Amino acid sequence: MILALSTSAWAADWPDGYIVHGDTQSTDGHYGIAVPNADLEDSGSDGNVNYLADLKTHRMLGKILCDNYFEGENHFSLDTYWAPDSTWCVVLYEGRYGFGSIAILLPKRSGLTEINIGKHIDKALTSAAGDEGYGDAYFRFAADRKLLVRAASFTGNPKMNDENTRYALFEGTFDLNAGKWTSADARRLKLPGPKGDGEVYSAVLLAFGTAYTDYTSSDFAGHGVDDLDETMNQVYMSVRAVLPQERFEKVKKDQIAWLKQRDSASTAAGKCALMEARIKALQDLLW
């Protein structure tokens, strides 16, 4: 399997009109993504290029080739997800209705290595759905420099899910040390509901996303029993839609037993604690 990979070995001074975008800084504050500000873009400059920047030396390590973004660009966004050790990251360019480009960036002393993984994900989703669509992607970092990826897409009118909408799911693991996908599978996703339930699809995205990932009790502060119950129902709905039927049947039995435990809790605080733990346990089943 051939991946789009580029390596640059140069460093350049910080160009005028460039700023560090949003929350793109690495965990240790060493790196960030530099983009042109809106004034530079309005000036008609040809410099609409994004860079991986060394924030300690205030220099550009290399151009990001997979896509570009300028600060405040309408209907587009740029996000980064840094590994805990700050030695590599995922950069995600999103359009109005889904992701546009996804790449892994590895900063080096005087350059960077870029691995485009978005093309593979998009191609797999399109093949599974039978048509091009609009996708959303989510990531978790695993041991030994592995990246877990979950992505879903839908076809048709981006503003309306109907009986003609088709859904697809991608599940993969990219091994950075090996420089390749060690697992990658895409399949058609059949959602419950008379018209290809868009509500279920939205719940799947929420369950994959950071909304419930790595939550601690303090993160749930202020959420009452009703709020947590609604969240849990969404995640449970997602598990039902994504897991194979035989695996879900066991989850269903476990859920029934768990509900009896929750209902026997004597206080609201006790119920909330049980629900917080169950939400995280259900979400982990999707990864």
LUMFILUM-651113 format. One record per residue (C-alpha): residue number from 1; residue in three letters; x, y, z. Coordinates in steps of 0.25 Angstrom, whole numbers. Example, Ala and Ser with C-alpha at 12.3 -4.5 7.8 and 13.67 -1.06 7.14 Angstrom:
LUMFILUM-651113
- nr/rest/u/v/w
- 1/ALA/49/-18/31
- 2/SER/55/-4/29
END
This chain:
LUMFILUM-651113
- nr/rest/u/v/w
- 1/MET/0/0/0
- 2/ILE/6/13/-4
- 3/LEU/3/26/4
- 4/ALA/6/40/0
- 5/LEU/18/44/8
- 6/SER/26/56/8
- 7/THR/39/60/15
- 8/SER/45/74/16
- 9/ALA/58/77/22
- 10/TRP/58/92/23
- 11/ALA/55/103/33
- 12/ALA/51/117/30
- 13/ASP/49/130/37
- 14/TRP/35/134/41
- 15/PRO/28/141/30
- 16/ASP/20/154/32
- 17/GLY/5/153/34
- 18/TYR/6/139/40
- 19/ILE/0/134/53
- 20/VAL/-1/122/61
- 21/HIS/-15/116/59
- 22/GLY/-25/114/70
- 23/ASP/-21/102/79
- 24/THR/-11/95/70
- 25/GLN/0/96/79
- 26/SER/7/83/84
- 27/THR/5/78/98
- 28/ASP/18/83/102
- 29/GLY/17/96/95
- 30/HIS/28/93/85
- 31/TYR/21/93/72
- 32/GLY/8/99/65
- 33/ILE/2/101/52
- 34/ALA/5/115/46
- 35/VAL/-6/121/36
- 36/PRO/-7/134/29
- 37/ASN/-16/144/36
- 38/ALA/-29/149/29
- 39/ASP/-22/163/26
- 40/LEU/-11/155/18
- 41/GLU/-21/147/11
- 42/ASP/-29/159/7
- 43/SER/-17/166/2
- 44/GLY/-17/156/-10
- 45/SER/-4/150/-6
- 46/ASP/0/136/-12
- 47/GLY/5/132/2
- 48/ASN/-8/124/6
- 49/VAL/1/113/11
- 50/ASN/1/106/25
- 51/TYR/14/102/32
- 52/LEU/18/94/44
- 53/ALA/25/104/53
- 54/ASP/35/102/64
- 55/LEU/30/112/74
- 56/LYS/43/112/83
- 57/THR/52/116/71
- 58/HIS/41/124/64
- 59/ARG/44/117/51
- 60/MET/36/110/41
- 61/LEU/40/95/40
- 62/GLY/33/92/27
- 63/LYS/20/94/18
- 64/ILE/8/86/20
- 65/LEU/5/80/6
- 66/CYS/-9/73/8
- 67/ASP/-17/86/9
- 68/ASN/-17/100/14
- 69/TYR/-25/110/22
- 70/PHE/-25/124/26
- 71/GLU/-30/130/39
- 72/GLY/-45/133/40
- 73/GLU/-48/125/27
- 74/ASN/-63/123/25
- 75/HIS/-68/109/26
- 76/PHE/-54/103/28
- 77/SER/-47/99/40
- 78/LEU/-33/94/44
- 79/ASP/-31/85/56
- 80/THR/-19/77/61
- 81/TYR/-18/65/71
- 82/TRP/-4/63/77
- 83/ALA/1/51/83
- 84/PRO/4/51/98
- 85/ASP/19/52/96
- 86/SER/17/64/86
- 87/THR/26/56/75
- 88/TRP/15/55/65
- 89/CYS/1/60/62
- 90/VAL/-11/58/53
- 91/VAL/-15/71/45
- 92/LEU/-30/71/41
- 93/TYR/-35/81/30
- 94/GLU/-50/81/30
- 95/GLY/-60/87/20
- 96/ARG/-74/92/22
- 97/TYR/-80/77/23
- 98/GLY/-68/68/26
- 99/PHE/-53/66/26
- 100/GLY/-45/70/14
- 101/SER/-31/66/17
- 102/ILE/-24/58/28
- 103/ALA/-9/56/30
- 104/ILE/1/52/40
- 105/LEU/12/62/43
- 106/LEU/25/58/50
- 107/PRO/34/70/53
- 108/LYS/49/69/51
- 109/ARG/60/78/55
- 110/SER/60/85/42
- 111/GLY/48/80/35
- 112/LEU/36/71/35
- 113/THR/31/58/30
- 114/GLU/16/58/25
- 115/ILE/8/45/23
- 116/ASN/-6/47/16
- 117/ILE/-15/37/22
- 118/GLY/-28/45/18
- 119/LYS/-28/40/4
- 120/HIS/-28/25/8
- 121/ILE/-40/28/18
- 122/ASP/-48/36/8
- 123/LYS/-46/25/-3
- 124/ALA/-50/14/6
- 125/LEU/-63/21/11
- 126/THR/-67/24/-4
- 127/SER/-65/10/-8
- 128/ALA/-73/5/4
- 129/ALA/-84/15/2
- 130/GLY/-84/13/-14
- 131/ASP/-83/29/-15
- 132/GLU/-75/41/-11
- 133/GLY/-81/47/2
- 134/TYR/-78/55/14
- 135/GLY/-69/49/25
- 136/ASP/-65/52/39
- 137/ALA/-52/46/46
- 138/TYR/-48/43/60
- 139/PHE/-35/39/66
- 140/ARG/-29/32/78
- 141/PHE/-14/30/81
- 142/ALA/-10/16/85
- 143/ALA/3/10/90
- 144/ASP/15/8/81
- 145/ARG/12/20/72
- 146/LYS/-1/15/67
- 147/LEU/-13/23/63
- 148/LEU/-27/18/64
- 149/VAL/-36/24/54
- 150/ARG/-51/24/53
- 151/ALA/-59/31/42
- 152/ALA/-73/31/36
- 153/SER/-79/37/24
- 154/PHE/-93/40/18
- 155/THR/-97/42/3
- 156/GLY/-107/51/-3
- 157/ASN/-112/65/1
- 158/PRO/-103/70/12
- 159/LYS/-115/77/18
- 160/MET/-125/66/18
- 161/ASN/-123/51/21
- 162/ASP/-134/43/14
- 163/GLU/-138/29/9
- 164/ASN/-127/30/-2
- 165/THR/-116/34/8
- 166/ARG/-105/23/10
- 167/TYR/-96/22/21
- 168/ALA/-82/16/23
- 169/LEU/-72/14/34
- 170/PHE/-57/13/34
- 171/GLU/-49/6/45
- 172/GLY/-34/6/44
- 173/THR/-20/6/52
- 174/PHE/-9/13/46
- 175/ASP/5/9/51
- 176/LEU/14/21/50
- 177/ASN/27/12/53
- 178/ALA/23/3/41
- 179/GLY/18/15/33
- 180/LYS/6/7/28
- 181/TRP/-8/3/32
- 182/THR/-8/-10/40
- 183/SER/-23/-11/39
- 184/ALA/-33/-3/31
- 185/ASP/-47/-7/28
- 186/ALA/-59/1/22
- 187/ARG/-73/-4/21
- 188/ARG/-87/0/19
- 189/LEU/-94/5/31
- 190/LYS/-109/1/33
- 191/LEU/-116/10/43
- 192/PRO/-129/7/49
- 193/GLY/-141/15/45
- 194/PRO/-151/16/34
- 195/LYS/-142/26/26
- 196/GLY/-128/23/29
- 197/ASP/-128/30/42
- 198/GLY/-120/43/42
- 199/GLU/-122/44/57
- 200/VAL/-115/31/59
- 201/TYR/-104/35/50
- 202/SER/-102/48/59
- 203/ALA/-101/39/71
- 204/VAL/-91/31/65
- 205/LEU/-82/43/62
- 206/LEU/-84/48/76
- 207/ALA/-80/35/82
- 208/PHE/-67/34/74
- 209/GLY/-64/48/77
- 210/THR/-58/55/89
- 211/ALA/-71/58/95
- 212/TYR/-70/46/104
- 213/THR/-55/42/103
- 214/ASP/-46/41/115
- 215/TYR/-56/48/124
- 216/THR/-54/49/139
- 217/SER/-64/52/149
- 218/SER/-61/67/149
- 219/ASP/-64/67/134
- 220/PHE/-78/62/137
- 221/ALA/-81/73/148
- 222/GLY/-94/80/146
- 223/HIS/-100/69/138
- 224/GLY/-112/63/145
- 225/VAL/-118/49/144
- 226/ASP/-127/53/132
- 227/ASP/-115/59/124
- 228/LEU/-107/47/127
- 229/ASP/-118/38/123
- 230/GLU/-120/45/110
- 231/THR/-105/44/107
- 232/MET/-104/29/111
- 233/ASN/-116/26/101
- 234/GLN/-109/33/90
- 235/VAL/-96/25/92
- 236/TYR/-104/12/94
- 237/MET/-111/15/81
- 238/SER/-98/17/74
- 239/VAL/-93/3/80
- 240/ARG/-105/-3/74
- 241/ALA/-103/3/60
- 242/VAL/-88/0/59
- 243/LEU/-85/-14/66
- 244/PRO/-88/-27/59
- 245/GLN/-102/-33/64
- 246/GLU/-95/-44/72
- 247/ARG/-86/-34/80
- 248/PHE/-98/-25/82
- 249/GLU/-107/-36/88
- 250/LYS/-97/-38/99
- 251/VAL/-96/-23/101
- 252/LYS/-111/-22/102
- 253/LYS/-112/-33/113
- 254/ASP/-101/-25/121
- 255/GLN/-109/-13/119
- 256/ILE/-121/-19/125
- 257/ALA/-114/-24/137
- 258/TRP/-107/-10/138
- 259/LEU/-120/-3/138
- 260/LYS/-125/-11/150
- 261/GLN/-112/-7/157
- 262/ARG/-114/8/154
- 263/ASP/-129/8/158
- 264/SER/-125/2/171
- 265/ALA/-116/13/175
- 266/SER/-122/21/186
- 267/THR/-117/35/183
- 268/ALA/-116/44/170
- 269/ALA/-101/45/172
- 270/GLY/-100/30/173
- 271/LYS/-108/28/160
- 272/CYS/-100/39/153
- 273/ALA/-87/32/157
- 274/LEU/-92/19/151
- 275/MET/-96/26/138
- 276/GLU/-83/33/136
- 277/ALA/-75/20/137
- 278/ARG/-85/13/128
- 279/ILE/-85/24/117
- 280/LYS/-69/23/116
- 281/ALA/-70/7/116
- 282/LEU/-80/8/105
- 283/GLN/-72/18/97
- 284/ASP/-60/9/98
- 285/LEU/-67/-2/91
- 286/LEU/-66/6/78
- 287/TRP/-51/7/79
END
